[in-house]
Amino acid sequence: MNNDEKMQAISSIFESWDAAATPETRLDQLSWDSMAMMGLVALLKSRFNKQIRVADLKQMTTINDLLQLLP
């Protein structure tokens, strides 16, 4: 899976996804809140069979941080 495909996968969890988002985009610009974090936890579990703790997600600051989670 390339970065464009990964970005498409995670874009669904954000209410305010910007089509111009890049891996360097800060998560706080994209409504990175508890609902988005829970959505990502569910996405990772259901689509990629990967588990992550919300506490770990709170440390992430850019889209690239999230991309590193996906296989």
Buried (B, 14 or more C-beta within 10 A) or exposed (E): EEEEEBBEBBBEBBEEBEEEBEBEBEBEEBEBEEEBBEBBBEBBEEEBEEEBEEEEBEEBEBBBBBBEBBE
